[in-house]
């Protein structure tokens, strides 16, 4: 797993843009969002992220990204992998809409 750059930063979590390599065919690459916890996250916060991921795994809805993988390893921060979307998340989209509206008040999105 290669984590080239951080996309978003929350209270106790972070989201990165990563590249997932297929062990059987290293030429196959899949771009993913990688959700993980910060170094200072408590055990409760880690458990909350993993519980949320377990509840969402297998859920299919047109407005939700499906969870591809959940990675846990003793002594390491857990990672939740989701398909990468170039336009980012809803928060970033709404922020961009607000900025576009502020720069051009005649345009209504």
N, C-alpha and C positions, 0 to 999 in steps of 0.2 A: 504494500500500500504506500503510495506516494502522496503526501499532503503538501502541495505546493503553496497554497496561500489561504489565509483565513478570510471567510466571507462575512460572518456575522458573529457578534459577541453578546451574550445574554448575562443574566445575573449569575448563573452557575454553570452555563454551558457555552459551547462554541460550535460553529459550523464551518467546515472547510470544504474546499473543492478538491476532490481527490481523484485518483485514477486507480481502478481495481484491475489487477492482472489475473488472467486465468492461469492456474497452476499447470494445467494440461497443455495449454497453448499460450505461451507468454506473448505471442503476437496479438492476441485478442485483448483489447483494452476497453474498459467501460468507465465513462465519466460518472462520478457519483458525488452527492453531498455526504459528508461525514459529520454526524452529530456526536459530540463527546462532551465530557465535563471538564471544568477547569481544575487546576491542581488543588485549589483550596475547597473544592466541593465536598460537602459532608457525605457520610454514608447514607443519610436520609435522602439527599438530593440525587445521589447515584441510584438508589433504589427507586426513586420516583421516575427517573428517566427510563430505567429498564422496565418498570411496571407499565408505563405508558407505551413503550415499544412493543411489549408483549400483547397488550390489548389491541394495538393497531395492526400488528402483523396478521396478514391474511385478509384484512379488511379491504374491500374494493369499493371506491367511490370516485366519481369523476373529478371531485374537487380536492382529493387527497393524493399525495404521492405514496405509492406502496413501499413498504419496507422491504428492501432486498435482502439484507443480512444484518444480524446482530452479532458483534464480536466481543467476546469476553475472554480474558486470560488472567489468571492469578497474578496480582501485583501490577496489572496494567489498567489504564482507564478504559471503560467500555466504549465501544463505537457502534453507532447505528448508521447503516448505509441506505441511502435513498437515491433514486435516479436523479441525475443532474438536470436542471432546467436552466437554460442560459439567462432567462429573465429574472432569476432569483426567487425570493419568497414573496408572499402577499405584502408584508410590511415594506419591503423595498419597492414593490410596484406602487403601492399607495403613496409612498414618499416621493417617488418620481412624478406621479400624477400631480401631487400638490405643488412640487417645484415647477412643473410645466404650467400649471394654472397661475402661479404667482408671477412667472415671467411673462405670461400673456393672458391677462385677466379676461379677454374677450373670448377665449377658448374655454368651453365647458366640457370636461371629460365625463 
